Amino acid sequence: MKRLLFILFSICLMNCEDKQSHKNKNANTPISDSLTVNQNNELQKPQTTIQKTPKRKYPLLTDKNAMEFFLQYEKEHKEQKVRLITDFGNIDILLFNETKFHRANFIYLTKQGYFDNTQFYRVIENYIIQGGSTDDRDVMRKRKKIGKYLLPTDTKRGFKHDRGVISMPSSDIDNPYKLASPYEFFITLRDVYQLDGDYTIFGKVINGLDVCDKIAEVETDDGDWPLQNVYIRKVEILE
């Protein structure tokens, strides 16, 4: 009888140890960070979330679609006044409705933040200051994202290159029709009527012409590039 009781006790003890061992084994088993445990103590893989690339709000501009784009854009964006915030002070500009494509282009680039941290890269005292470009790679990336295109001249609106107008230079490429480089502009510091007919006047300085004069006085190299960079820190829409 004692022997029988001893056998039954041993069997019971062994079963208890097996259960405890199995429990400890599960407790020490590492679980991948990518797995979760549900209420039934079952491992589940999480649902994967696919990140979608944000859709472009505006198209990549080219010579083929730029004019049609700005034809529609100018109907919805009627702003005319902008402020150039520079290291030398602010320059307020009124953009002309008559040159609607060039006005729309400048407003579009402003809203895209293109002009921020560009430079007045060509300055000639008592002549012009030219801005909108830089050798900064971030600005070059902005250009690539916006697109590569030129704008036709619009020179028959009765405007002349009086002191204080803002005009658009032609591209540096082989360009017999003086197509305008949309990312750049120049402000005249005196009457330069010899430029009439070749470059599109699309606005005028209404405040801060003295700031333009100060910028034109900085020391430059042989290529008219300021020896110390003159930044356009930001361009803002006023109204």
DRENSE-579640 format. One record per atom (N, C-alpha, C): x, y, z; residue number from 1; chain. Coordinates in steps of 0.2 Angstrom, whole numbers, plus 5000, padded with zeros to 4 digits. Layout:
X	Y	Z	NUM	A
...
This chain:
5004	4994	5000	1	A
5000	5000	5000	1	A
5004	5006	5000	1	A
5009	5007	5004	2	A
5014	5012	5004	2	A
5018	5013	4998	2	A
5019	5007	4995	3	A
5023	5008	4988	3	A
5018	5011	4983	3	A
5012	5009	4983	4	A
5007	5012	4978	4	A
5006	5019	4979	4	A
5006	5021	4985	5	A
5005	5029	4987	5	A
5011	5032	4984	5	A
5017	5029	4985	6	A
5023	5033	4983	6	A
5024	5034	4976	6	A
5021	5028	4972	7	A
5021	5029	4965	7	A
5016	5034	4962	7	A
5010	5035	4965	8	A
5005	5040	4963	8	A
5008	5047	4965	8	A
5011	5048	4970	9	A
5014	5054	4972	9	A
5020	5056	4967	9	A
5024	5051	4965	10	A
5029	5053	4960	10	A
5026	5055	4954	10	A
5021	5052	4951	11	A
5018	5053	4945	11	A
5015	5060	4945	11	A
5012	5062	4951	12	A
5009	5069	4952	12	A
5014	5074	4952	12	A
5020	5073	4955	13	A
5025	5078	4955	13	A
5028	5079	4948	13	A
5029	5074	4944	14	A
5032	5074	4938	14	A
5027	5079	4933	14	A
5021	5078	4934	15	A
5016	5081	4930	15	A
5016	5089	4931	15	A
5017	5090	4938	16	A
5017	5097	4940	16	A
5024	5101	4937	16	A
5029	5097	4937	17	A
5036	5100	4935	17	A
5035	5101	4928	17	A
5032	5097	4924	18	A
5032	5098	4916	18	A
5028	5104	4915	18	A
5022	5105	4918	19	A
5018	5111	4917	19	A
5022	5117	4919	19	A
5026	5117	4924	20	A
5029	5123	4926	20	A
5035	5124	4921	20	A
5038	5119	4919	21	A
5044	5120	4914	21	A
5041	5123	4908	21	A
5035	5120	4905	22	A
5032	5123	4899	22	A
5030	5130	4900	22	A
5028	5132	4906	23	A
5026	5139	4907	23	A
5032	5144	4907	23	A
5037	5141	4910	24	A
5044	5145	4910	24	A
5047	5146	4903	24	A
5046	5141	4899	25	A
5049	5141	4893	25	A
5046	5146	4888	25	A
5039	5147	4889	26	A
5035	5152	4885	26	A
5037	5159	4888	26	A
5038	5159	4894	27	A
5039	5166	4897	27	A
5046	5168	4895	27	A
5051	5164	4894	28	A
5058	5166	4892	28	A
5059	5166	4884	28	A
5054	5165	4880	29	A
5055	5165	4873	29	A
5054	5172	4870	29	A
5059	5174	4867	30	A
5059	5181	4865	30	A
5053	5182	4859	30	A
5050	5188	4859	31	A
5045	5189	4854	31	A
5047	5195	4850	31	A
5047	5194	4843	32	A
5049	5199	4839	32	A
5045	5206	4840	32	A
5049	5211	4839	33	A
5046	5218	4840	33	A
5040	5219	4835	33	A
5040	5215	4829	34	A
5035	5216	4824	34	A
5029	5212	4825	34	A
5029	5208	4831	35	A
5023	5204	4833	35	A
5020	5207	4839	35	A
5013	5205	4839	36	A
5009	5207	4845	36	A
5005	5201	4847	36	A
5003	5202	4854	37	A
4999	5196	4857	37	A
4992	5198	4858	37	A
4987	5194	4855	38	A
4980	5196	4856	38	A
4978	5193	4863	38	A
4971	5194	4864	39	A
4968	5192	4870	39	A
4968	5185	4871	39	A
4969	5181	4866	40	A
4969	5174	4867	40	A
4977	5171	4867	40	A
4981	5176	4869	41	A
4988	5174	4870	41	A
4991	5171	4863	41	A
4989	5174	4857	42	A
4991	5171	4851	42	A
4995	5177	4848	42	A
5001	5175	4844	43	A
5005	5180	4841	43	A
5001	5182	4834	43	A
5002	5189	4833	44	A
4999	5192	4827	44	A
5004	5197	4824	44	A
5004	5197	4817	45	A
5008	5202	4814	45	A
5004	5208	4813	45	A
5007	5214	4814	46	A
5003	5220	4814	46	A
5002	5221	4806	46	A
4997	5225	4805	47	A
4995	5227	4798	47	A
5000	5232	4796	47	A
5003	5231	4790	48	A
5008	5236	4787	48	A
5004	5242	4784	48	A
5007	5248	4785	49	A
5004	5254	4782	49	A
5009	5256	4776	49	A
5006	5257	4770	50	A
5010	5259	4764	50	A
5010	5266	4764	50	A
5016	5269	4764	51	A
5016	5276	4764	51	A
5016	5279	4756	51	A
5011	5283	4755	52	A
5010	5285	4748	52	A
5014	5292	4747	52	A
5017	5292	4741	53	A
5020	5299	4739	53	A
5015	5304	4738	53	A
5015	5310	4742	54	A
5011	5315	4741	54	A
5010	5317	4733	54	A
5004	5318	4731	55	A
5002	5320	4724	55	A
5004	5328	4723	55	A
5007	5329	4718	56	A
5009	5336	4717	56	A
5003	5340	4716	56	A
5003	5346	4719	57	A
4998	5351	4718	57	A
4998	5354	4712	57	A
5004	5356	4709	58	A
5005	5359	4703	58	A
5009	5355	4698	58	A
5008	5356	4692	59	A
5013	5352	4687	59	A
5020	5354	4687	59	A
5024	5349	4685	60	A
5031	5351	4683	60	A
5031	5356	4677	60	A
5033	5362	4678	61	A
5032	5367	4672	61	A
5038	5366	4667	61	A
5036	5366	4661	62	A
5040	5366	4655	62	A
5038	5371	4650	62	A
5042	5372	4645	63	A
5040	5377	4639	63	A
5034	5375	4636	63	A
5031	5369	4636	64	A
5025	5367	4633	64	A
5019	5369	4637	64	A
5020	5368	4644	65	A
5014	5369	4648	65	A
5014	5376	4652	65	A
5019	5379	4652	66	A
5020	5385	4657	66	A
5015	5391	4656	66	A
5014	5392	4649	67	A
5009	5398	4648	67	A
5002	5396	4649	67	A
5000	5390	4648	68	A
4993	5388	4649	68	A
4992	5388	4657	68	A
4997	5386	4660	69	A
4997	5385	4668	69	A
4996	5392	4671	69	A
5000	5397	4669	70	A
5000	5404	4671	70	A
4993	5408	4669	70	A
4991	5406	4663	71	A
4984	5409	4661	71	A
4979	5407	4666	71	A
4979	5401	4668	72	A
4974	5399	4674	72	A
4976	5401	4680	72	A
4982	5401	4682	73	A
4985	5403	4689	73	A
4983	5411	4690	73	A
4984	5415	4685	74	A
4983	5422	4686	74	A
4976	5424	4688	74	A
4971	5420	4685	75	A
4964	5421	4687	75	A
4962	5420	4694	75	A
4966	5415	4697	76	A
4964	5414	4704	76	A
4969	5417	4709	76	A
4974	5420	4707	77	A
4979	5423	4711	77	A
4980	5430	4709	77	A
4977	5435	4712	78	A
4977	5442	4710	78	A
4981	5446	4714	78	A
4985	5444	4718	79	A
4990	5448	4722	79	A
4995	5452	4717	79	A
4996	5458	4720	80	A
5000	5463	4716	80	A
5006	5465	4720	80	A
5006	5465	4726	81	A
5011	5469	4730	81	A
5015	5463	4734	81	A
5022	5464	4733	82	A
5026	5459	4737	82	A
5032	5463	4740	82	A
5035	5460	4745	83	A
5040	5463	4749	83	A
5046	5459	4749	83	A
5052	5462	4747	84	A
5058	5458	4747	84	A
5062	5460	4753	84	A
5063	5455	4758	85	A
5066	5457	4764	85	A
5074	5455	4763	85	A
5078	5460	4763	86	A
5085	5459	4762	86	A
5089	5461	4768	86	A
5096	5460	4767	87	A
5101	5462	4773	87	A
5101	5470	4773	87	A
5099	5473	4768	88	A
5100	5480	4769	88	A
5093	5484	4770	88	A
5088	5480	4771	89	A
5081	5483	4772	89	A
5076	5480	4767	89	A
5070	5483	4767	90	A
5064	5480	4763	90	A
5063	5484	4757	90	A
5061	5480	4752	91	A
5059	5483	4745	91	A
5052	5481	4744	91	A
5048	5486	4743	92	A
5041	5484	4741	92	A
5040	5485	4734	92	A
5036	5481	4731	93	A
5035	5481	4723	93	A
5028	5480	4722	93	A
5026	5484	4717	94	A
5019	5483	4714	94	A
5020	5480	4707	94	A
5017	5474	4706	95	A
5017	5470	4700	95	A
5011	5472	4696	95	A
5013	5473	4689	96	A
5008	5476	4685	96	A
5003	5470	4682	96	A
4996	5472	4682	97	A
4992	5467	4679	97	A
4992	5467	4672	97	A
4995	5472	4669	98	A
4995	5472	4661	98	A
5000	5466	4659	98	A
5005	5464	4663	99	A
5010	5459	4661	99	A
5008	5453	4665	99	A
5002	5450	4664	100	A
4999	5445	4668	100	A
5003	5439	4669	100	A
5006	5436	4664	101	A
5010	5430	4664	101	A
5016	5431	4669	101	A
5019	5437	4668	102	A
5025	5438	4672	102	A
5023	5440	4679	102	A
5018	5443	4680	103	A
5015	5444	4687	103	A
5014	5438	4690	103	A
5010	5433	4687	104	A
5008	5427	4690	104	A
5014	5423	4691	104	A
5019	5423	4687	105	A
5025	5419	4688	105	A
5028	5421	4694	105	A
5029	5428	4695	106	A
5032	5430	4701	106	A
5028	5428	4708	106	A
5022	5429	4707	107	A
5018	5427	4713	107	A
5018	5419	4714	107	A
5018	5416	4709	108	A
5019	5408	4710	108	A
5025	5406	4713	108	A
5031	5409	4711	109	A
5037	5407	4714	109	A
5038	5410	4721	109	A
5035	5415	4722	110	A
5035	5418	4729	110	A
5031	5413	4734	110	A
5025	5411	4732	111	A
5021	5406	4736	111	A
5025	5399	4736	111	A
5029	5398	4732	112	A
5033	5391	4732	112	A
5039	5392	4736	112	A
5040	5398	4739	113	A
5046	5400	4743	113	A
5053	5400	4739	113	A
5052	5400	4732	114	A
5058	5400	4728	114	A
5063	5405	4730	114	A
5061	5412	4731	115	A
5066	5417	4731	115	A
5069	5417	4738	115	A
5067	5414	4743	116	A
5069	5414	4750	116	A
5077	5412	4750	116	A
5081	5416	4752	117	A
5088	5414	4752	117	A
5092	5414	4746	117	A
5089	5417	4741	118	A
5092	5419	4734	118	A
5096	5425	4736	118	A
5100	5428	4730	119	A
5104	5433	4731	119	A
5103	5438	4726	119	A
5106	5445	4727	120	A
5107	5449	4722	120	A
5114	5448	4720	120	A
5115	5444	4714	121	A
5121	5442	4712	121	A
5125	5446	4707	121	A
5121	5451	4704	122	A
5124	5456	4700	122	A
5122	5463	4701	122	A
5127	5467	4703	123	A
5125	5474	4705	123	A
5130	5479	4702	123	A
5127	5484	4699	124	A
5131	5489	4696	124	A
5128	5496	4698	124	A
5133	5499	4701	125	A
5131	5506	4704	125	A
5128	5511	4699	125	A
5122	5514	4701	126	A
5119	5518	4697	126	A
5116	5515	4690	126	A
5115	5509	4690	127	A
5113	5505	4684	127	A
5107	5500	4686	127	A
5109	5494	4688	128	A
5104	5489	4690	128	A
5107	5485	4696	128	A
5102	5482	4700	129	A
5104	5476	4704	129	A
5099	5470	4701	129	A
5103	5465	4701	130	A
5099	5459	4698	130	A
5099	5453	4703	130	A
5093	5450	4704	131	A
5093	5445	4709	131	A
5089	5439	4707	131	A
5088	5434	4712	132	A
5084	5428	4710	132	A
5088	5422	4709	132	A
5094	5423	4709	133	A
5099	5417	4708	133	A
5104	5416	4714	133	A
5107	5411	4713	134	A
5112	5409	4718	134	A
5116	5403	4716	134	A
5122	5402	4720	135	A
5125	5395	4718	135	A
5123	5390	4724	135	A
5118	5392	4728	136	A
5116	5387	4733	136	A
5113	5381	4731	136	A
5114	5375	4733	137	A
5111	5369	4730	137	A
5104	5368	4732	137	A
5102	5371	4738	138	A
5095	5370	4740	138	A
5091	5374	4735	138	A
5093	5380	4733	139	A
5089	5384	4728	139	A
5089	5380	4721	139	A
5094	5377	4719	140	A
5094	5374	4713	140	A
5090	5368	4713	140	A
5089	5365	4719	141	A
5084	5359	4720	141	A
5077	5362	4719	141	A
5076	5368	4722	142	A
5069	5371	4721	142	A
5067	5372	4714	142	A
5072	5374	4710	143	A
5071	5375	4703	143	A
5069	5369	4699	143	A
5073	5364	4701	144	A
5072	5357	4698	144	A
5065	5355	4699	144	A
5063	5356	4705	145	A
5056	5354	4708	145	A
5050	5358	4704	145	A
5052	5364	4703	146	A
5046	5368	4700	146	A
5046	5367	4692	146	A
5052	5367	4689	147	A
5052	5365	4682	147	A
5057	5370	4678	147	A
5058	5368	4672	148	A
5063	5372	4668	148	A
5058	5375	4662	148	A
5058	5381	4662	149	A
5054	5385	4657	149	A
5056	5392	4656	149	A
5054	5395	4650	150	A
5055	5402	4649	150	A
5049	5405	4647	150	A
5049	5412	4648	151	A
5043	5416	4647	151	A
5044	5420	4641	151	A
5039	5421	4636	152	A
5040	5426	4631	152	A
5040	5433	4633	152	A
5043	5438	4629	153	A
5044	5445	4631	153	A
5037	5448	4630	153	A
5035	5453	4634	154	A
5029	5456	4634	154	A
5031	5464	4635	154	A
5033	5467	4629	155	A
5036	5473	4629	155	A
5032	5479	4626	155	A
5025	5478	4624	156	A
5021	5483	4621	156	A
5016	5485	4625	156	A
5017	5486	4632	157	A
5012	5489	4637	157	A
5013	5496	4638	157	A
5018	5499	4635	158	A
5019	5506	4636	158	A
5023	5508	4642	158	A
5026	5503	4645	159	A
5031	5504	4651	159	A
5038	5505	4648	159	A
5042	5509	4651	160	A
5049	5511	4650	160	A
5053	5509	4656	160	A
5059	5508	4654	161	A
5064	5506	4659	161	A
5066	5513	4663	161	A
5061	5516	4667	162	A
5063	5521	4671	162	A
5066	5519	4677	162	A
5069	5523	4681	163	A
5072	5522	4687	163	A
5067	5518	4692	163	A
5068	5512	4695	164	A
5064	5509	4700	164	A
5059	5504	4697	164	A
5060	5502	4690	165	A
5055	5497	4688	165	A
5059	5490	4689	165	A
5055	5485	4689	166	A
5057	5478	4690	166	A
5056	5475	4683	166	A
5061	5472	4680	167	A
5061	5469	4674	167	A
5064	5462	4674	167	A
5062	5458	4668	168	A
5065	5451	4668	168	A
5070	5450	4663	168	A
5076	5448	4665	169	A
5081	5447	4660	169	A
5080	5441	4656	169	A
5083	5441	4650	170	A
5083	5435	4646	170	A
5087	5429	4648	170	A
5086	5423	4646	171	A
5090	5418	4648	171	A
5097	5418	4645	171	A
5102	5415	4648	172	A
5109	5415	4646	172	A
5110	5410	4640	172	A
5105	5406	4638	173	A
5106	5401	4633	173	A
5105	5405	4626	173	A
5107	5402	4620	174	A
5106	5405	4614	174	A
5099	5406	4613	174	A
5097	5413	4613	175	A
5090	5415	4614	175	A
5089	5421	4610	175	A
5088	5420	4603	176	A
5087	5426	4599	176	A
5081	5430	4600	176	A
5076	5427	4603	177	A
5069	5430	4605	177	A
5069	5433	4612	177	A
5075	5433	4615	178	A
5075	5436	4622	178	A
5070	5433	4627	178	A
5069	5427	4626	179	A
5064	5424	4631	179	A
5067	5425	4638	179	A
5062	5426	4642	180	A
5064	5428	4649	180	A
5065	5422	4654	180	A
5070	5423	4658	181	A
5072	5418	4663	181	A
5067	5419	4669	181	A
5063	5415	4670	182	A
5057	5416	4675	182	A
5060	5417	4682	182	A
5066	5414	4684	183	A
5068	5414	4691	183	A
5072	5420	4693	183	A
5073	5425	4688	184	A
5077	5431	4690	184	A
5074	5437	4688	184	A
5077	5443	4690	185	A
5074	5449	4689	185	A
5079	5454	4690	185	A
5078	5460	4688	186	A
5083	5466	4689	186	A
5078	5472	4690	186	A
5081	5477	4695	187	A
5078	5483	4696	187	A
5083	5488	4694	187	A
5080	5493	4690	188	A
5084	5498	4687	188	A
5085	5504	4692	188	A
5091	5507	4692	189	A
5093	5512	4697	189	A
5093	5519	4693	189	A
5092	5519	4687	190	A
5092	5525	4683	190	A
5088	5524	4677	190	A
5086	5529	4673	191	A
5083	5528	4667	191	A
5088	5524	4662	191	A
5085	5518	4659	192	A
5090	5515	4655	192	A
5085	5512	4649	192	A
5083	5517	4645	193	A
5079	5516	4639	193	A
5081	5512	4634	193	A
5088	5511	4634	194	A
5091	5506	4629	194	A
5088	5499	4630	194	A
5086	5498	4635	195	A
5083	5491	4637	195	A
5076	5490	4634	195	A
5073	5495	4633	196	A
5066	5495	4631	196	A
5065	5490	4624	196	A
5060	5486	4624	197	A
5059	5482	4619	197	A
5062	5475	4619	197	A
5067	5474	4623	198	A
5070	5468	4624	198	A
5069	5464	4630	198	A
5067	5468	4636	199	A
5066	5465	4642	199	A
5059	5467	4645	199	A
5055	5462	4648	200	A
5048	5464	4650	200	A
5048	5467	4657	200	A
5046	5473	4657	201	A
5044	5477	4663	201	A
5038	5474	4666	201	A
5038	5472	4673	202	A
5032	5469	4675	202	A
5030	5472	4682	202	A
5034	5477	4684	203	A
5032	5480	4691	203	A
5037	5486	4692	203	A
5035	5489	4698	204	A
5040	5495	4700	204	A
5040	5495	4707	204	A
5046	5498	4710	205	A
5047	5499	4717	205	A
5043	5504	4719	205	A
5039	5503	4725	206	A
5035	5508	4728	206	A
5037	5510	4734	206	A
5042	5507	4737	207	A
5045	5509	4743	207	A
5052	5505	4744	207	A
5057	5508	4746	208	A
5063	5505	4747	208	A
5068	5506	4741	208	A
5067	5511	4737	209	A
5072	5512	4732	209	A
5079	5514	4735	209	A
5079	5517	4740	210	A
5085	5519	4744	210	A
5089	5513	4746	210	A
5085	5507	4747	211	A
5088	5501	4749	211	A
5092	5498	4743	211	A
5089	5499	4737	212	A
5092	5496	4731	212	A
5098	5500	4730	212	A
5098	5507	4731	213	A
5104	5511	4730	213	A
5110	5508	4734	213	A
5108	5507	4741	214	A
5113	5504	4745	214	A
5116	5497	4743	214	A
5112	5493	4740	215	A
5114	5487	4738	215	A
5119	5488	4732	215	A
5118	5493	4728	216	A
5122	5494	4722	216	A
5129	5497	4724	216	A
5129	5499	4730	217	A
5136	5502	4732	217	A
5141	5497	4735	217	A
5139	5491	4736	218	A
5143	5486	4739	218	A
5149	5484	4734	218	A
5155	5482	4736	219	A
5160	5480	4732	219	A
5159	5474	4729	219	A
5161	5474	4722	220	A
5160	5468	4718	220	A
5167	5465	4715	220	A
5166	5459	4712	221	A
5172	5457	4708	221	A
5172	5459	4701	221	A
5176	5457	4697	222	A
5176	5459	4690	222	A
5169	5457	4686	222	A
5166	5452	4689	223	A
5160	5450	4686	223	A
5153	5453	4689	223	A
5154	5458	4693	224	A
5149	5462	4696	224	A
5145	5458	4701	224	A
5148	5452	4704	225	A
5146	5449	4709	225	A
5148	5452	4716	225	A
5144	5453	4721	226	A
5146	5456	4727	226	A
5151	5452	4730	226	A
5156	5455	4733	227	A
5162	5451	4737	227	A
5159	5448	4743	227	A
5154	5451	4746	228	A
5150	5448	4752	228	A
5143	5447	4749	228	A
5140	5441	4750	229	A
5134	5439	4747	229	A
5128	5444	4750	229	A
5124	5446	4746	230	A
5118	5451	4748	230	A
5112	5446	4747	230	A
5109	5444	4752	231	A
5104	5439	4752	231	A
5097	5442	4752	231	A
5092	5439	4748	232	A
5085	5441	4749	232	A
5083	5435	4754	232	A
5082	5437	4760	233	A
5080	5432	4765	233	A
5073	5429	4764	233	A
5069	5433	4762	234	A
5062	5431	4760	234	A
5058	5436	4756	234	A
5054	5433	4752	235	A
5049	5437	4748	235	A
5042	5436	4751	235	A
5038	5441	4753	236	A
5032	5440	4756	236	A
5026	5443	4751	236	A
5020	5440	4751	237	A
5015	5443	4748	237	A
5012	5449	4753	237	A
5011	5455	4750	238	A
5007	5460	4754	238	A
5000	5460	4753	238	A
4998	5460	4747	239	A
4991	5460	4745	239	A
4990	5459	4737	239	A
